[in-house]
Amino acid sequence: MADTAKTVLLIDDDADVHEVIKMILEPQGFRVECALTGPKGLKAARELMPDVLLLDIMLDTPSEGFHLAYEMKNDEALKDIPIVIISSIGQKMGIDYAKELGTEYVPATQFIDKPFDAETLRRAVSEAMQGSKP
């Protein structure tokens, strides 16, 4: 029997966030793969071609996630992977990044503030996947 689970790639520098997201999404039938750094995440995205990417912004630098999202959106192979940003940067910077979704400034389909609840995450992943490849 073929593996039909949708793949979620999480790029976040907090291993505890990896465990929480796995606990939320795996029981829903998602395959969750994780990377702790932007470069490892970009490599994993190229290898896995996930159905959706969950991306933190503040990785090695305060804006590394934004740069990674820009790079993916300018890469022919990766540009159609929906990106859901999961970050506390909006609260720390006092900016509502969700208002900029889908723009060059925030090239993502959804923005979830940390901390988040399980239902918000599940809904964001499902909505992001609605437009992903079958």
Buried (B, 14 or more C-beta within 10 A) or exposed (E): EEEEEBBBBBBBBEEEBBEBBBEBBEEBEBBBBBBBBBBEBBEBBEEBBBBBBBBBBBBEEEEBBBEBBBBBBEEEEBEEBBBBBBBBBBEEBEEEBBEBBEEEEBBBBBBBBBEBEBEBBBEBBEBBBEEBEE
